[in-house]
Amino acid sequence: MEKRILCYSDFSNNAQNAIDYAIKLYEQQSCVFYILNAFHADKNASDIEALIPEPGNKIYEEAKKSSEVGLKKIIDTLNSNSKNTKHTFKSISIFNSLLYALKDTIKIKAINLLIIGAKSTLEIEEDKNIPTLDVLEYITECSILAIPGNYKFCELKKIVLPINYQEVLNKANFSEIFDIIKLHNSEINILHIKKENHLNNSQLECKKLLETIFKGFKFSSHTLERMNVNKGINLFIKNQHSNLIVYTEEISSYIGNELPRPLLKELENNLTLPVMVVNVII
């Protein structure tokens, strides 16, 4: 089945690096890559003013042209460099705020995965059209893959799945991960940072369920005790030479999907490994 991947570009090196990573990650998969750029008429204007330009607005026309020219350059380069007949590249230039441009495109194009280049806080400089983890907290329509700016694709042998065994999970939640595992013959390392003396019955059931979900794939379960979660994860990925971190994010269907979620708040902007966030509807 053809995969539909959305890559956001602000025409930076970080964004291009994420696009290059995505192409190599799915080298053996039939994909349509949508390269999106969202632009405002005036970065100094309010959101409402920026999104309602006057007819013939010179700043709007210049911003639109800049967006379209930048995207054409990316698409031309990708088509020129790529010899992969399984990949198709399309551009999308949207006059909108970044958040709504992403959400609308994901819905309209039935996107399977959003891939972005992660930015550090120092690189943001108040630019609303640079994707950050703060913006991604509100993207719940598909899974998200954030690539550190200087991280180059390498053999994807080990994937870390930090878990507290309290998540509400099912096999469908991991469809994107299954695809990656099959493409790269990867091993899943399930990591639990233990704070309790013993797993309760609910946690034991969750652990058993995970073992059932990953049956047929290479996987192993690991436990670290009495350790800060972030420190434990960083120590584990260093010792195991991991290539990708996968988090599950629970989204309550009761409160809707407009509220920020806690896990991404804990992720640092300066990522050392690619991080995939799998959205789980509960």
N, C-alpha and C positions, 0 to 999 in steps of 0.2 A: 504493500500500500504506500502511496506517495505521502511523504511527510511535509507538513507546511510549517516552515520556520520563519519567525520574524526576528530580524536583526535591526536594532536601532543604531543609527549613525548620526553623530554630530560633526562628522568629517575629521575627527581626531585620530591619532595613532592608536589610542586605546580601543576605539570603536572598530577600526580596521582589523586590529589584532583579534578581536572577538569574532568578526566575520570569518577571518582566515581559520580560526580554531574550529568554528562550526562546520566549515567546508571539509576539513580533515576529519572531524569527529564522525561525520556522516558520509564519508567518502564512498562507502559501499551501499548507501541507501538512496533510493529515489526521493528527491526533495525539490520543493519549490522554496527558494529563499526570497523573502520579501525584505528589501532594504528600505527602511522608513526614516524619513526626516520630518520633524515637526518644526514649524517656524512661526514667529510672531511678526506683526507689522512693525512693532516698536518694543524693544526689550525694556525700555524705561517706562513704558505705559503700564497702567493697571491691566489685570487680566481681561476685564470687560472691554476696555478701550482697545487693547491689542487685538482682540478677537472680533471687533466690529469696525473695520477700516472704512473710511469714506471712499466712494467710487473714485477710481483713478489715483488713489493714495500712492504717492511716489515711493514712500518707505516700504509699503506693502509689496509693490511691484518689484522693487529691488530685492526684498527678502525672498519673494517667490522665485525670482530668476536665479538667485544664489543657491537656493535649495535644489531647484531642478537641474542646474548645471553641475552642482556637486554630486548629485545622485547619478547623473548620466556618466560622469567620469568614473564613478565606482563601478557601475554596471558594465561599462565598456572595458574596463580593466579586468573585471572578473571573467567576462566572456572571452577576452583575449588570452588570459592565463589558464583558464580551465579547459581541460580536454575531456572532462567527465560528462558523458552523455546522459548520466542519471540526474544531473543538476540543472535547474532552470533558475534564472535570476530576474527579479522584477523590482521596480522602484515604486515607492509611494511617497509623494510629497503632500503634507497635510498642513493646512493653516489652522492650528489649534494649540491648546496647551499640551505639554508632553504627556501628562497622565491620560487625558481623554483621547489623544491621538493613539496611544498604545491600546487602551481599552476598546475603542471603536474598531481598530484594525483587527485585533484579536477576535472580536465577535464577527465582523463582516467576512473575514477571510478564513474563519474556522481554524485559527492557528493552534498547532500542537505544542509549540515551545517558543518562548521568548528568550533570546540570547543578547546579552549586553556586555559592554566592557566596563568593568568596575572602576569607579573613580575614587581618589582619595579626597578628603575634606579640603585640602589645600588647592585642589584643582577645580573645585566647584565655582568659587568666586561669584555666588549669587546668580549664576546662569540657570534659569528655570528649565531650559531644554537640555540639560545634561542629566542622564538617568543616574540616580543614586539609590541606595537601599531605602531611603526615606520614601521615594516615589514608589518603589517596588512593593512596599508594604500594602499598597492598595490594588495591586494586580493579582486578582484571584481567579481569573478566567482560564489560566493555563499554567503549566509549570514554567519555572524561570531558571536560566543558567547564567551566572555571573562569572566573567573571566577577568582575572587580574591583568592589569595593563601590559606587563612584560612577560606574561606566561605563554609559552609556546606549546603547541600540542605535542604530546609524547605518547608512547605506548601506554594505553589505558588498561593497566593490569589489576589495580586494586581500588575499589570504591568503598568509602567509609559511610556507614549509616548510623549516626548517633541516635540512640533511642532510650526512652525512660520506661518503656513497656506499659505506658498508660494511654497511648494513642488509640484512637478508633480507626482501624485499618482494614482494608480488603485488597484483594489481588489487583483490582482495577486501578488502585492508587499508584501502582508501580509500573504501569505500561511503558512509560518513557524510559525507565531504568532497564526494564527487560530488553527493550530495543538496543540500548547501548551495550548491555552484557553480551547479547547475541552477536553484535557487530565486532566486538573486541575480545570476546572470550574472557571477560573480566570476572574477578572474584569479589563478592560482597563480604565486607567485614562489618558485622553488626556490633556496635560498641555501646555498652551501658556503663555510665558513670554511677557507681553504687553509693547511695546515701543512706539507704535503709539497711537494717540488719538482715532481713530476709524479704524476698519478693512475696507480695501478697497473692491471693488466688487470682485476682484480676490480671496482675502482671504476669503470672505464670501462664495464664491463658493467652495473653498477648504474645509472649515469647514462643509458645507452641504454634500460634497462628502464623507468626513470621517464618518459622521453620517450614511450615506447610506451604506458605506463599513462595518461598525460594527453593522448594524441592525441585530437583532437576538442574539447578544451577550450582556453581561453586560458591559456597558461603561458609563462614565461620563466625562463632559468637565469642565476644571478648568482654571482660569486666574489669574496670578500674575502680578502686575503692578510695573513699574519703579524699576526694580531689576536686578542685574547682573545675567546672564543666569545660570551660574554654581551654584551660591549661591541660586538662586531660586529653581533649581532642587533639590539641596541637602536639602533645607528646606522642600520642598514638600514631598520627599521620607521619611524624618524623621517623619513628622507629620502624613503621611498616612500609615506608616509601610509597605512600598512597598517592593517587593521581586525581581523585575527585571526592568531594564531600556531598552527601545527600541529606537534606533535612526534610522532614514532613511538617507541614503547617496545617493545623486544624482551623477550619473556617465554619463558624456557626451559621447555619441557614436561618436561624431565628433572628439574629441581629442584622443579617444582610452582610454585604461584603465591602462596606465603605469604611470600616474601622481598622486602624493599624493593628498588626499582630505582634505579639511579644518577641518571638524568636528573632525576627530580622532586626529588632532593636538591639539585640545582643551581638549581632555580627559586626565585625570591624570593617570599615571602608577599605582598609589596606589588606586585602585578601592575599594569601600566599598560594592558595589552590583554587581551582574552579569550584564553585558552590552551586548545586542544583537545589531548588526549593520545590518540593512536590506538594501541590495544594490538595487538601483532603476535605471534602464537604461532609459535615456531620449534621 
